[in-house]
Amino acid sequence: MEQLKQQSDTVAKLGTDRLVQLEQALPMSRTFKDAHQDLVKWFQEVEPIIAELAVMSINQDTVKKQQDKIKVRGFSAYQMFCC
């Protein structure tokens, strides 16, 4: 009978320990889920934009031209908002 009580106490303690771990993990899992959903949403928004971009070149002159194009686009967008 004493052995059964010890086993019961051991199982109860293990259950309590597991419950504490789960209660601690729940807020972290919710935070992870929210961050994951936000990241997936962002990926879905950015993916079509990235697909439209021209393939970057390794040639230094071509890279410089592409950088200049990007700067001009950025400056044009800035002018539309500020002026």
N, C-alpha and C positions, 0 to 999 in steps of 0.2 A: 504494500500500500504506500509506503514511504517513497519507493522508487517511482511509482506512478505520479505522486505529488511533485517530485523533483522534475520529472519529465514535463509535467504540465506547467510548472513554473518556468522551465527553460523555454518551452514553446511560447508561453505568454511573453517572456522577455524578448525573445526573437521577434515576435509580432510587434511589440511596442517599439523596438529599435527600428524595424522596417518602416513603421508608420512615421516615426520622426524623420527618417531619411526621405520618405516620399513627400512629407509636408515641406521639407526644406527644398526639395527639387521642383516642386510645382511652380513657384513663382519664377524660377530660372527657366523652366520649360516654356512658360507663357511668354517671357521676354524673348527667348530664342524664336518662338513661333512668330511673334510680331515682327521681329527683325528679319526673319526669313521671308515673310510675306511682303514686307517693304522692299527687300532686295529683289525678289522675283518681279514685283511690279516695275521697279526701276529697270531691270534687265529687259523686260518686255517693251518699255518705252524707248530704251536706247538702242535696242537691236536693229530696228529699221533704219535709224539714223546712221549707225555704223555701217550697215550694208550699203548705204548710198555713198559713203566716202570713197574717194579714189584710193587705190592701192598705193601705199607709200613706197618710194623708190629708195634704193641704196646709193644711187648716184648722187654725189654731193651737190651738183648744180641743180638737179631735179628736186632734191630735198629743199634747197634754198628757195626755189620758185614756189614749191608747195607751201612753205612757211610764209612767204610773202603773200600768197593768195589768202591764207588763213588770217593773217594780220589785217589785210584789207577788208575781209568779210567782218571781222570782229570790230574794226573801226567804223565800218558802215552801220553795223547794228548799234553801236554805241551812239553814233550821231543821231539815229532815229529816236532814241530814247531821251537824250539829253537836250537836243536843240530843236 
